[in-house]
Amino acid sequence: TGNDRADLLNAKMIILWGSNPAESIFGTETRWYLTQAKEKGTKIICIDPRFTESAAAWASPWIPIRPSTDAAMATAMAYVILEQGLQDQHFLDTYTVGFDKFRDYVTGAEDGVTKTPEWAERITGVPAETIKAVALEYATTKPAALMAGIAPGRTAYGEQYHRVASTLAAMTGNIGIHGGDAAGRAWESGS
């Protein structure tokens, strides 16, 4: 459910979201490829409650977030992408099922609550402008790798974060391409 770590060198942007490969190793070569990507000028964003060794080594910027609120920020990013019409509709129509139901949730058609960056700011502590900026940059930078760590999913209803992270990867068409990532993990080296 993810690209080989060597493929990070093809990314123009990498988001380490709840992912701290400097300290927790899922693929021993990950640190080397992140260092190489940074040296060649790839933008690396780290979204994490803690200023980790990974944030210190590679990130520009580090975006602190309240623990257990990652799904809200990711959902608000989806809102921005939809609002701006930046989703890869061809990819969604060709390779996914059920995106219309997700869109209804994000836009508030399902429950009357529009999942805007302002909505997410109250939950996450991340400024709405930061959420918008990250969403727009992720949606318009090709290819981009969203490396979704497992820590945000280790909470009540944490699986929602993983679902939204993979949905963001699909929305931006960053699945199945060099330099992209499906925001999932196979727990073995090089995956």
Residue pairs with C-beta under 8 A, 6 or more apart in sequence:
1 166
1 182
1 183
1 184
1 185
1 186
2 147
2 181
2 182
2 183
2 184
2 185
2 186
2 191
3 145
3 178
3 179
3 180
3 181
3 182
4 190
4 191
5 27
5 29
5 30
5 33
5 190
6 29
6 33
6 190
7 145
7 178
7 179
7 181
8 14
8 30
8 33
8 34
8 36
8 37
8 42
8 145
8 179
9 33
9 36
9 37
9 40
9 42
9 179
10 143
10 178
10 179
11 37
11 42
11 143
11 144
11 145
11 179
11 180
11 181
12 42
12 43
12 141
12 142
12 143
12 144
12 179
13 42
13 43
13 44
13 45
13 137
13 138
13 141
13 144
13 145
14 34
14 37
14 42
14 43
14 44
14 45
14 144
14 145
14 147
15 44
15 45
15 46
15 47
15 134
15 138
15 144
15 145
15 146
15 147
16 34
16 44
16 45
16 46
16 47
16 48
16 54
16 55
16 58
16 59
16 147
16 149
17 46
17 47
17 48
17 70
17 74
17 146
17 147
17 148
17 149
17 152
17 165
17 183
18 47
18 48
18 70
18 148
18 149
18 150
18 151
18 152
18 153
18 161
19 46
19 48
19 54
19 147
19 148
19 149
19 151
20 48
20 50
20 52
20 53
20 54
20 149
20 151
21 27
21 30
21 31
21 34
21 54
21 147
22 31
22 52
22 53
22 54
22 56
22 57
22 58
23 52
23 53
23 54
24 149
25 31
26 185
26 187
26 189
27 188
27 189
27 190
27 191
28 189
29 189
29 190
31 57
34 44
34 54
34 57
34 58
35 57
35 58
37 44
37 58
38 44
38 57
38 58
43 60
43 137
43 141
44 58
44 59
44 60
45 59
45 60
45 61
45 62
45 63
45 134
46 52
46 54
46 55
46 58
46 59
46 61
46 62
46 63
47 63
47 65
47 70
47 73
47 134
48 54
48 55
48 62
48 63
48 64
48 65
48 151
49 64
49 65
49 66
49 67
50 64
51 62
51 64
55 62
63 126
63 130
63 134
64 125
64 126
65 73
65 124
65 125
65 126
66 123
66 124
66 125
67 155
68 152
68 155
68 156
68 158
69 120
69 123
69 124
69 125
70 124
70 152
70 161
71 152
71 157
71 158
71 160
71 161
71 163
71 164
72 115
72 119
72 120
72 123
72 124
73 120
73 124
73 126
73 131
74 161
74 164
74 165
74 167
74 168
75 105
75 106
75 115
75 120
75 164
76 115
76 116
76 117
76 119
76 120
76 128
76 131
76 135
77 131
77 134
77 135
77 138
77 168
78 102
78 106
78 115
78 135
78 164
78 167
78 168
78 171
79 106
79 107
79 114
79 115
79 116
79 117
79 135
80 117
80 131
80 132
80 135
80 136
80 139
81 87
81 135
81 136
81 138
81 139
81 168
81 171
81 172
82 103
82 106
82 107
82 171
84 136
84 139
86 136
86 139
86 140
86 172
87 139
87 171
87 172
88 170
88 171
88 172
88 173
90 173
91 170
91 171
91 173
91 175
92 99
92 170
92 171
95 170
95 175
96 170
99 167
99 170
101 110
102 167
103 109
104 110
105 111
105 115
106 114
106 115
107 114
107 115
108 114
108 115
113 119
116 128
117 128
117 129
117 131
117 132
117 135
118 128
120 126
120 128
120 131
121 127
121 128
121 131
124 131
138 144
138 146
138 168
138 172
139 171
139 172
142 172
142 173
142 174
142 179
143 174
143 177
143 178
143 179
143 180
144 172
144 174
144 179
144 180
144 181
145 174
145 179
145 180
145 181
146 165
146 168
146 169
146 174
146 181
146 183
147 181
147 183
148 161
148 162
148 165
148 166
148 183
148 184
148 185
150 185
152 158
152 161
152 162
153 159
153 161
153 162
162 183
162 184
165 183
165 184
166 182
166 183
166 184
168 183
169 175
169 180
169 181
169 182
169 183
170 182
173 180
174 180
174 181
174 182
175 181
175 182
176 182
185 191
